[in-house]
Amino acid sequence: MRALKSLKNLWMQRRNRCAAGIVLAMVSLVTIGAVNDAAVKEIPINEVNVYAGTEESTVLTTRKKTVGELLDEYGIVVNSYDNLNYMPSDALEEVDSLTLRRGIVFNIKTANGDIKASTTKATVGEALTEAGIHTEPDDEVIPSRDSLIGYDMTVSIAKIEIREETVSETIAYDTVKRETSELFIGEKKVKQEGSDGSKDVTYRITIKDGIEVAREAVSEQVTKEATDEIILVGTKNNVVNVKAASNGALSSRGEMRYKKKLNVTATAYDTSPEQNGGSTRSASGTPLKYGIIAVDPNVIPLGSRVYVESSDGGKSWVYGYAVAADKGGAIKGNRIDLCFESSSAASNFGRRSATIYVIE
């Protein structure tokens, strides 16, 4: 009986120890679970893509320790041109929330060279600012600053400088023609010489990348007035009284209308080959004779019909009607050479002042 009681006590002791172990094991499990639950973190993440027009937010649950480990855990790739508000090495315990802005690469072209840049912004202007590129309001940006930026887009920037410059310029004088009955038709006379004036002109100059591309006058001030040139133009009827020729040939009387009148110096030559380079023909190929004269073709065109008399209105002598059919090396400007049939007639004529009328 005593042995049975001892066995019962031993069993009770063992059962109590087992129950205490189970309780201790359960307490340990609860404690470990509480510790593990305390290591779980919930990190909000907001992903913005202005180019796709999307913005997504979610909460990531993790037991990782750094931002980089969290991103790897969820397979989130951050490219070099994206923008994340924390570094991959930052501890998650210091992170409240993550913001990931998706970006793109684009090109910047300047006079000093090309630049490869990235941005997370939507417009060209914002992208340049984010890339640290400063532009002045007058600078030329293509596409414009408010244009949407695009992947691999090229943005051209030209430095524009606006400046003003004042220069002195000439004011050209005007030529004014006035009719007068004191001159024959076809005759002109300068009554007043013209003289240029001057003015100070202020220009607005546009310089693009160091090169002037535009110049606009914005103001001017006259410093000296120009003086008009006044030319008198004849209206008097250009008619001359024709007299008989000196040798009696080609004589005619009455009035003759002409289109040009010149005061010239007249000399004489004869038809002999010795005076004409061995030829008896004029430069136009016609036989030399009285009524053929040599002229400067720049003054009187070859082939012109003319009338020649002394410069005193034909009172002293009259050569008469002739044809400008010859020319000579010494016949330049307002000079003519009259052909005579004989060397004595040519010699007697010598050198005289004359008036030649080019007939209409």
C-alpha positions in Angstrom: 0.0 0.0 0.0 2.8 2.3 0.8 4.6 1.4 -2.5 1.5 2.2 -4.5 1.2 5.7 -2.9 4.9 6.5 -3.7 4.3 5.5 -7.4 1.4 7.8 -7.6 3.3 10.8 -6.2 6.2 10.2 -8.7 3.7 10.3 -11.6 2.2 13.5 -10.5 5.6 15.2 -10.2 6.5 14.2 -13.8 3.1 15.4 -15.1 3.6 18.8 -13.5 7.1 19.1 -14.9 5.8 18.3 -18.5 3.0 20.9 -18.2 5.5 23.5 -17.1 7.7 22.6 -20.2 4.8 23.0 -22.5 3.8 26.3 -21.0 7.5 27.5 -21.3 7.6 26.4 -24.9 4.4 28.2 -25.8 5.6 31.4 -24.0 8.8 31.1 -26.1 6.9 30.8 -29.4 4.7 33.8 -28.6 7.8 35.8 -27.7 9.7 34.9 -30.9 6.6 35.6 -33.0 6.3 39.0 -31.4 9.9 39.7 -32.2 9.6 38.6 -35.8 6.4 40.7 -36.3 8.3 43.7 -35.0 10.9 43.3 -37.8 8.3 43.6 -40.6 8.2 47.1 -42.3 5.6 48.7 -44.5 7.1 51.2 -47.0 4.8 53.3 -49.2 6.2 53.9 -52.7 4.9 56.4 -55.3 6.0 55.9 -58.9 5.5 58.8 -61.2 6.0 58.7 -65.0 5.1 62.1 -66.6 5.8 60.7 -70.1 3.3 57.9 -69.8 0.9 60.1 -67.8 0.8 57.6 -64.9 1.2 57.8 -61.2 1.0 54.6 -59.1 1.1 54.2 -55.3 1.5 51.0 -53.3 2.8 49.7 -49.9 5.7 47.3 -49.9 6.0 44.9 -46.9 9.5 43.7 -46.1 12.0 42.6 -43.5 14.9 43.9 -45.5 17.2 46.5 -44.0 18.2 48.8 -46.9 16.4 50.6 -49.8 18.4 48.7 -52.4 17.5 45.3 -50.8 13.8 46.3 -50.9 14.0 47.3 -54.5 15.7 44.0 -55.4 13.1 42.1 -53.4 10.3 43.5 -55.5 12.2 43.6 -58.8 12.0 47.4 -59.1 14.7 48.7 -61.5 16.0 52.2 -61.1 17.7 53.5 -64.2 20.5 56.0 -64.2 18.2 58.7 -65.6 15.4 57.9 -63.0 15.2 59.9 -59.8 14.7 58.1 -56.4 14.4 60.2 -53.2 16.7 57.8 -51.2 20.0 56.2 -52.0 20.0 52.4 -52.3 22.4 52.2 -49.3 20.0 54.1 -47.0 18.6 52.1 -44.1 14.8 51.4 -44.3 14.4 52.4 -40.7 15.1 56.0 -41.8 12.6 55.9 -44.7 9.1 57.2 -44.4 8.1 56.7 -48.0 9.8 56.3 -51.4 9.2 58.5 -54.5 10.4 57.1 -57.8 10.2 59.5 -60.8 10.9 57.8 -64.1 13.1 59.8 -66.5 14.4 59.9 -70.0 17.6 60.9 -71.8 17.9 63.8 -74.3 20.5 65.7 -76.2 21.5 69.4 -75.8 23.2 71.0 -78.8 25.1 74.3 -78.3 27.8 76.3 -80.1 30.3 74.9 -77.6 29.4 71.2 -78.2 26.8 68.6 -77.5 25.7 67.4 -74.1 23.9 64.2 -73.1 21.4 64.8 -70.2 18.6 63.2 -68.4 15.4 64.5 -66.9 12.2 63.5 -65.1 10.4 66.7 -66.1 7.7 67.1 -68.7 8.8 70.2 -70.7 11.9 71.4 -72.4 12.3 74.3 -70.1 12.0 72.2 -66.9 14.3 69.6 -68.4 17.0 72.2 -69.0 16.7 73.6 -65.5 16.9 70.1 -64.0 20.0 69.4 -66.1 21.6 72.6 -64.8 21.5 74.4 -68.1 20.8 78.1 -67.6 19.3 80.1 -70.5 18.5 83.8 -70.8 15.0 85.0 -71.9 16.4 86.2 -75.3 18.2 82.9 -76.0 16.8 80.8 -78.8 15.6 77.3 -77.6 14.3 74.8 -80.2 11.9 73.2 -79.5 10.5 76.0 -77.4 10.7 75.9 -73.6 7.0 74.9 -73.2 7.3 72.0 -75.6 7.0 68.5 -74.3 10.3 66.7 -73.9 10.8 63.4 -75.7 13.1 60.4 -75.4 16.4 61.1 -77.2 15.1 64.5 -78.4 17.7 67.1 -79.4 17.3 70.5 -77.9 19.2 73.3 -79.6 20.3 76.3 -77.7 21.7 79.5 -79.3 23.0 82.3 -77.2 21.3 85.6 -78.3 22.8 88.9 -77.5 20.9 92.1 -78.2 22.8 95.4 -78.3 22.4 98.9 -79.9 24.9 100.7 -82.1 24.9 104.2 -83.4 26.6 105.0 -86.7 26.9 108.0 -89.0 25.4 107.5 -92.5 25.2 109.5 -95.7 22.0 111.0 -96.9 22.3 110.9 -100.7 21.1 114.1 -102.5 18.3 114.0 -104.9 18.5 115.1 -108.5 15.7 117.5 -109.5 15.0 118.3 -113.2 13.4 121.6 -114.2 12.4 122.5 -117.6 13.5 125.8 -119.2 12.9 127.5 -122.5 16.3 129.0 -122.4 17.8 125.7 -123.5 17.1 123.7 -126.6 15.4 120.3 -126.4 18.0 117.7 -125.5 20.3 120.3 -123.8 20.9 120.1 -120.0 22.6 122.4 -117.6 23.4 122.0 -113.9 21.9 125.0 -112.1 22.8 123.8 -108.6 25.4 121.2 -107.5 24.1 118.5 -105.2 25.7 117.7 -101.9 25.1 114.7 -99.5 23.8 115.1 -96.0 24.4 112.9 -93.0 22.5 111.3 -90.2 23.1 109.3 -87.0 21.3 106.0 -87.1 20.8 103.8 -84.0 20.5 100.1 -84.8 19.2 97.2 -82.7 21.6 94.4 -83.5 20.9 90.7 -82.8 24.0 88.4 -82.3 23.5 84.7 -82.4 26.4 82.6 -81.0 28.7 85.5 -81.7 27.6 86.2 -85.3 25.4 89.1 -86.3 22.1 87.8 -87.8 19.9 90.9 -87.8 20.1 94.7 -87.8 17.1 96.9 -87.4 17.1 100.7 -87.4 15.2 102.0 -84.3 15.9 105.7 -84.5 17.8 108.3 -86.6 18.7 111.9 -86.3 19.7 114.2 -89.2 23.0 116.0 -88.6 23.2 117.7 -92.0 20.5 118.2 -94.6 21.3 117.1 -98.2 21.2 119.7 -101.0 19.4 118.8 -104.1 21.1 118.8 -107.5 19.1 120.9 -109.9 19.4 120.3 -113.6 17.8 122.5 -116.2 16.3 120.6 -119.1 15.7 122.5 -122.4 12.3 122.8 -123.9 13.2 125.2 -126.7 12.4 123.9 -130.1 15.6 122.3 -131.4 15.6 123.8 -134.9 18.6 125.3 -136.7 18.7 127.5 -139.8 20.6 125.6 -142.5 23.0 127.5 -144.7 24.8 126.6 -147.8 27.9 124.5 -147.4 31.3 126.2 -147.8 32.2 124.5 -151.1 28.7 124.9 -152.6 28.0 121.1 -152.4 25.2 119.5 -150.4 23.7 122.9 -150.0 20.3 123.3 -148.4 18.3 126.1 -146.9 15.5 126.4 -144.4 15.2 124.9 -141.0 16.5 121.6 -139.8 15.4 119.7 -136.7 18.1 118.0 -134.7 18.2 115.7 -131.6 21.6 116.5 -130.3 23.9 119.6 -130.4 27.6 119.5 -129.4 30.3 122.2 -129.3 33.4 120.5 -130.7 36.9 121.2 -132.0 37.1 120.5 -135.7 40.2 119.5 -137.8 40.5 118.4 -141.4 42.0 115.7 -143.5 41.9 114.7 -147.2 41.1 111.6 -149.2 44.7 110.6 -150.0 45.9 107.2 -148.8 48.9 108.8 -147.1 46.6 110.4 -144.5 44.4 107.3 -144.1 46.8 104.5 -143.4 47.1 103.6 -147.1 43.4 103.4 -147.6 40.9 105.5 -149.5 37.9 104.2 -147.5 36.5 105.2 -144.2 36.3 102.9 -141.1 32.7 102.1 -142.2 33.9 101.0 -145.7 32.6 103.9 -147.6 34.8 105.8 -150.1 36.4 108.9 -148.6 34.9 112.2 -149.9 33.6 115.5 -148.8 30.7 114.9 -146.3 32.5 112.1 -144.5 33.7 113.0 -141.0 35.6 111.1 -138.3 34.1 111.0 -134.8 34.5 109.4 -131.4 31.8 106.6 -131.6 31.3 106.9 -127.8 30.1 110.5 -128.4 28.5 110.3 -131.8 27.5 106.8 -133.1 28.9 105.8 -136.5 26.3 106.1 -139.2 24.8 109.3 -137.7 23.7 112.0 -140.1 25.0 115.4 -138.9 25.2 119.1 -139.8 28.4 121.0 -139.1 29.0 124.8 -139.0 31.1 127.3 -137.2 30.4 127.9 -133.5 29.2 131.4 -134.2 26.0 130.1 -135.7 27.5 129.4 -139.2 28.4 133.1 -139.8 32.1 132.3 -140.4 31.8 129.0 -142.3 29.6 126.0 -142.9 30.7 122.5 -143.7 27.1 121.4 -144.1 25.5 117.9 -144.1 27.7 115.0 -143.4 27.8 111.3 -142.3 29.8 110.1 -139.2 31.4 107.2 -141.1 35.0 107.4 -140.0 37.1 107.4 -136.8 40.7 108.0 -135.9 43.1 107.3 -133.1 43.4 111.0 -132.2 39.6 111.7 -132.5 38.4 111.4 -128.9 35.6 113.1 -127.0 34.2 116.3 -128.4 36.5 116.4 -131.5 35.7 115.7 -135.1 37.8 115.5 -138.3 36.3 116.8 -141.6 37.1 115.2 -144.9 38.0 117.4 -147.9 38.7 116.4 -151.5 42.1 118.1 -151.6 45.0 118.4 -149.2 45.1 122.2 -149.8 41.5 122.6 -148.6 42.2 120.4 -145.6 45.4 122.4 -144.8 43.5 125.8 -145.2 40.9 124.6 -142.7 43.4 123.9 -139.9 41.7 123.7 -136.5 38.5 125.5 -135.7 35.7 125.6 -133.1 32.5 124.1 -134.5 29.0 123.1 -133.7 27.7 119.8 -134.8 24.1 118.9 -134.9 23.0 115.2 -134.9 20.0 115.1 -137.1 16.8 113.3 -136.1 
